[in-house]
Amino acid sequence: MRANAPPGVRFCFPPMNGPGSMHSKLQLLKYKDYLRLVVPTGNLVPYDWGESGVMENMVFIIDLPRLDKAANHSPTDFSLQLKHFLQAMEVDNKMIDSLSNFDFSRTARLGFVNSRPGGHTDEAINGAGHCGLAATISRLGLATKGQVQVDMICASLGSIKTELVEAMYNACRGDDGVKSYSARAGRKLSDKRLNPSRELKDCFRIYFPTSKTISDSRGGKGAAGTICLQRKWWHSPGFPRELVRDCVNTRDGLLMHSKVIFVRREDEEAEGSSDGGSNPNTGPAWAYVGSANLSESAWGRVVKDRKSGKAKLNIRNWECGIVIPVQGLHTQEASKGGSAADLSVFKDVVPVPMRVPGRVYGLGDEPWFFDAAG
């Protein structure tokens, strides 16, 4: 594939470190006067880019102007996290160094979140997966101890348990979950929660299409081969079925391959960032757009390392995404008094592609199962 690539195009095939998936979607497009950074939710195939007219994805794009001199480059948290990610992927050092030729100041209010296969301990635990998401939220000044409303769109669901949903919910509040892990590790197996708590039932919604929604779409069952959930996982004890909502596109008949998390704080102000409050993010909400679905492979699971006894975050996939804060006085007003289904705060910032409130699965409803693909 590399040998057949057009001039000027370089594909990256990172080390996998065991079973997992190269699921990250990242494009760095260099032009004469600027760098275009692209993070899509779709793969590099015509099907995912709308050419068949049956599937929808989302794309984050930002253009960063070229600097007169590389010495004028001022790194941001975003650019540093991007650099660490590219280094882990074993991208050519010359290419990584060339990013210093561009002005990353526009990324100062954004977060770059990623997952890397392997076991992460000590300081590295906060550099990837759901722990990395939490650290990013904290650095951006978006952390809170209060409740948050979370709406998560997925194209695939893994063998998830309440434990993962709790970890994601805590991460969306800026909590890396290590304390929760310690509490969980001290419980007896019989005491560990299988069903979601009342707070999760009230605050966390997972959007995934029913079999009927797939059948009624423009492309029908034959168009849903990249929307994945296994029947045995759905029916397994502990799968948080109560949190799942039907994912129906606002554009009639289109299926979604997007991976988006919409998060709204219920308090009026964040706790402040860990950098002493230098980041100006003061809005009531933020969104994640990227490659990661809801699975332990994508976001990781905190376990006890057998050798050191320390907390370790195990991840299988390569993933990346962008945290986009919602800012401005009008968004603060829009967030006050809104219901759990009110996502108007994201207007003009991140498109809300699904119909809300999402319909709760009823009797006789089943999600789309991958083995039914035509």
N, C-alpha and C positions, 0 to 999 in steps of 0.2 A: 504493500500500500504506500509506504514511504517512497519507494522507487518510482511509482506511477503518479506521485503528487505533482501538480503544476508548479512551475518556478515560483518561488516566494511563499509557498505554502508548506508548513511543517506540522505534521501530526505528532501528538504526544502519546506514548504508550508507557504509562508508569508501572513501577513494580507493584505486584498485587499482594505479596506477603501472605499467601494462603488463599482460601476460598473467599470469594466476594465478587464485586462488580465495579468496573470502571464506569460509573454512572454520572460523573461530573460532566457538565456542559459549559465550556468556557472558550471564548474566542478573543484573541488579542490581535486587532487589525491595525497595522501601521500604515498611516498615510503621510504625505509629505509634511503637513503642518500639524498633525494631531494623531493621537492614539485613540482608537475606538475600542472600548471594553464592552464585551457582549456576554451576558449570562442568560441563555434561553432555558426554557423547561423542556424543549424538544430536542430530539437527536438530529444528526445531520443526514436526514433522509427526506425526500419530497413529501412523504405521507404526513410527517409532523409539521410541515411548513405550509399546509393548507392547499396543496396542489390538487388533492382529491376532493376537497370541499366537504370533508366529513369530520375532521379533527381540528381542535383548537389548542394552541399553546400560548404562552406568554414570554416576552423577552424584555430584559433590562438592558438598556444601552446608555452609555455615557461617553462623551468625547472629551479628551484631555489634551489641551494645546501643547505643542512642542515648546520647550524652553530655549532661550538664546544660548544658555550655557548649562551643562549638567550640574555645575557647581551651585546653581541657583535652586536645585531640587530640594524641597522641604518635605520629608516623609510624613505621612499621616498614618494613623492606626490601620486604615484600610490598605494603604500601599505596603505596609510592613507585613500584614497578614497575607496579602496576595503573594508577596515575595517568599514567605515561608512555605506557602502552598506549592508554588512553582518549584522551589528547591526540593521539596519532598517528592514531587513528581519527576525529578531529575531532568527538568528542562535545562537546555544549554545555558551555562552561566553568562555567556555574552548576551543572550537574549534577555535574561533577567536583569543584568546590569544596565541594559539599554533603556529600561523603564525610568531610569533617573533622568532621561532626556525630556520627560514630560511633567507637566504641572498637575499634581494630584490634589490641589487645594479644594476642588469641587467635591472630593470624596470625604472631606473632614466630618460631615454630618451623617455619613453612611457607614454601614458595617459590612465587612466581608467575612462570611462564615463558611467553614469547610469541614469536611470529614476525610480522614486518612486511615487506611487499613493498618491494623496493628493494635498493640496494647500500649496505652498512654498513662504514665504515672507522674507524680510530683507536679512540677510547673506545666508540663506538657499536657496534663489532663484538661487544662482550661484553654487549650489551643485547638480543640476539635470537637465534633459531635455536639450533643446537647449541652455539655459543659462549656464548650466554646461559644455556643449561642448565648448562654447565660452570661459569660464573661463579656461578650460584645455588648449585650443589653446594658450591663452595668457600666461599661466604659462610655457608652453613649448617653448616660444619665437617664435611662429609661426604666431602671429597676424600681420595684415597689414591693412592700410587704402586704399590700391589700389584694383583693381579688382582681382578676383580669378576665375578660371575655375573649375566648379563643375560638376562631373558626378556621379549620384546616382543610384545604382541598387536597386530595390525593388521587393519583392515577393508579397507585398500587398500595395494598395494605399487606404487611407482613404478618407473621405469627405473633401478634401483639397481645400484651397483657395490660392490666390496669397499671402495673408498675411503670411501664414505659410512658403511658399517658400522664401519670403523675410527674415523671421526670421532665417531660416536655412542658407541662403546665408550670412547674417550678422554674424551668429555664426561661419561660416567657415572662417571669417576674424578676429575672436576674439572679436566680438561685441555682448554683451549679449542681446541686443534688448530692454533694458528698455527705452532708449532714443527714439527709434522708436515707442515704445508703447505710450509714452507720446505725441508724435506728432500725432499718430493715434487717440488717445483718444480725441484730440482737434479738430478733423475734424468733419464736418457734415456728416451724413450718405450718402448723395448724392455725397459727395466729395471723398469718399473712393474708392480706386482703385480696379476694378474687374479684369482687364487684367494685365499680367506681363509687367514690364517696359522693355525698350530696353536693359538695362544692363542684366536683367534676361534672356531675349531671346537670348542674345549673350553668356552668361556665365553659364547658369544652364540647365543641361539636366537630365531628369528623364527616366530611362530605365525600360520599362514594356512591356511584350510581347503582340503582336496582337493575335487575335483569330486564324489567319492563322498559325502563328508561333507555337501555341499550337497544332493545328490540324496536322501540318506536323512533329511534334516531334515523337520520338520513341514510347512513351507511349500514344500519342494522348490526346484527351480530358479527358480520364479517369485518366490520371496521373497528372492533374492540380488542384486537389481539395484543395491544400494549397496555390494556387496563387489566390489572392482575390482582386476584385474590383466590386462594385455594379454599375449597369447600371444607376441608378438615380443620383449617384454622378458624373459620367462622363459627363452626359448631363445637370448638374445643372449650373446656371450662376456663373461665377467666377472660375470654375475648370480650372487650367492652362494647357489646352490641347496642347497649342503651344509648351510646353516644353517637351512633352513626345516623346520618341524614342522607336522604336521596340527593344526589348531585345532578341538578337539571340546569342546563345552560340558559342564560338569558336570551341567547340567540337560538331560536327554535331549531331543534334537530341536530345541533352540533354536539359532539362528544368533547370531553376535555382531557388533555394530557398534562395540564398545568399542575404545579405544586406550589401552593401559596398558603401562608399563614397570616391571618388578620388578627391582630391583638389590640384590645382596647382596655385601658386602665379605668377602673371605677373611681379611683381617687383623683383629685384635681391636679396634683403635682407629683413628679417623680422624686425619689429619695436623693437624687444627685449622683453624678458619676464618680467613679473611683479615682479620677484624675483631679479631684478637688473642685469639680464643677466647671471646668473650663469649656466643656462642650455645651453649645447653646440649645440642644434638643429639649424643648419644654412642652411639646405637644402631648395630647392625650392618647396617642395610638401609634402603632408602627406595623409594617408588613414585611414578611420574608417572601422573596421570589427566588426560586432556584431549582435544584435538581432533586432534592431529598423528599422522598415519600415518608410515610409513617412506618418505620421498621427499626428494629435494633441494628440491622446491618447498616442502615444509613446514619442513625443518630447515636448508636452505641449503647452499651450497658455497663454500669459501674459494678465491678466485682472486687473481691479480695485477691490480691496477688499472692500466689502460693509461696513464693520465695521470700518476699519482703514483708508480707502482711499488710501492705499499704493498699489504698483504694486504686484500682486500675480501670480505665475506660477501654473496653474492647469494641473495635469498629471493624467492619468488613469492607465497606464501600468507599470509593472516592466520590465525594459530593462537594458542591459549592453553591452558595447563594448570597443574596444581598439583603441586608436589613435596611428598610427605608422608613425613617420616622415621618410622622405627619406633624406639621408645624403650622403655627399661625393662630391668631385670635379667633377667626371664623371657625376653625376646627374645634377649638375648645368649647365654643358655644354649641356647635353641632353635637358634641359628645354628651352634653348635660341633659339628663332626663330621658335619654334614649333607651329603647328596649334592647334585649339581648339580640334581637334580629336587625337592629338599626346599624347599618354599615355606611351610612351617608358621610361619616367623618372621613372616609377614604376618597371621596369625590375629587376628581382632578389630580389625585396623587397616584393611586394604584387602582386599576379597574377591578370591579367586583363582578366576576363572570358568572356566578351561580345565583339562582333564585333563592331569596331569603324571605321569611324563615324557611330553612330546609325542612322538608316533610319527614316526620318520624316514620321509620319503617313500621308498617302495620302487619296485622295477621295475614299470612300468605305471601308477604313480601320477602324476597331474598336478594342479596346483592348479586352483581354480575360475577360469575365464577369463570376463571381463565380457561378451564377445560371445556367451556361451552362455545369458545371461539370457532367460527365457521371456517 
